[in-house]
Amino acid sequence: VRTEGGNMGFNALVGEYQDLVSAGVTDPTMVSRSALQNAASIGSLIVTTDVIVAEPEEDMPAMPAGGGMGGMM
C-alpha cells in the first residue's frame, strides 16, 4: 500500500488490495479528512464546555409599587 500510491487500499468486499477510487469505493482521503474535521469539532466543543463562566443570578429586591396615573378622573 505504501509503495503503490494514495488511492491504493484493501477492498474488504472482494478481499483484495486495489485502487479504491477506480473500484468505486468512497475516496479514502475524503473520509479521513471528514473524520478528522468532525473529531476536532467535537474536541473543541468538549474543551469549551468545561470552561464556561457564568455569573450567579443576583437576588434583586422587588420593585416598589407605582403611583396611579394622574389626570384620570
C-alpha positions in Angstrom: 0.0 0.0 0.0 2.8 2.4 0.8 4.6 1.9 -2.5 1.5 1.9 -4.7 0.2 5.5 -4.0 -2.6 7.3 -2.3 -5.6 5.6 -3.7 -4.4 2.0 -3.0 -6.1 0.2 -0.1 -7.8 -3.0 1.0 -11.2 -3.6 -0.6 -12.8 -5.8 2.1 -15.8 -6.6 -0.2 -13.6 -8.6 -2.6 -10.7 -9.3 -0.3 -8.0 -7.6 -2.5 -5.7 -4.6 -2.4 -6.7 -2.3 -5.3 -7.2 1.3 -6.4 -10.1 2.1 -4.3 -11.3 5.1 -6.3 -11.4 3.2 -9.6 -13.2 0.3 -7.8 -16.0 2.7 -6.8 -15.1 2.8 -3.1 -15.5 6.2 -1.4 -12.4 8.4 -1.6 -10.4 7.3 1.4 -8.7 10.7 1.7 -12.0 12.5 1.9 -13.3 10.1 4.6 -10.2 10.6 6.7 -10.4 14.4 6.3 -14.0 14.4 7.3 -13.4 12.2 10.3 -10.5 14.4 11.5 -12.6 17.6 11.0 -15.5 16.1 12.9 -13.2 14.9 15.7 -11.7 18.4 16.0 -15.1 20.0 16.1 -16.3 17.6 18.9 -13.0 18.1 20.8 -13.2 21.8 20.8 -16.9 21.6 21.9 -15.8 19.4 24.9 -13.0 21.8 25.8 -15.1 24.9 25.7 -17.9 23.2 27.7 -15.5 22.8 30.6 -14.6 26.5 30.7 -18.0 28.2 30.6 -18.0 31.1 33.0 -21.4 32.4 34.2 -22.2 34.9 36.8 -24.6 33.8 39.5 -28.0 35.4 39.4 -28.2 38.2 42.0 -31.2 38.5 44.3 -32.8 41.8 43.3 -35.3 43.5 45.7 -38.8 43.7 44.4 -39.8 46.9 42.5 -41.7 49.4 44.6 -45.4 49.9 43.8 -46.0 52.5 41.2 -48.3 55.5 41.7 -51.5 55.9 39.9 -51.7 57.8 36.6 -52.6 61.5 37.0 -55.5 63.3 35.4 -57.8 60.3 35.2 -60.9 61.5 36.9 
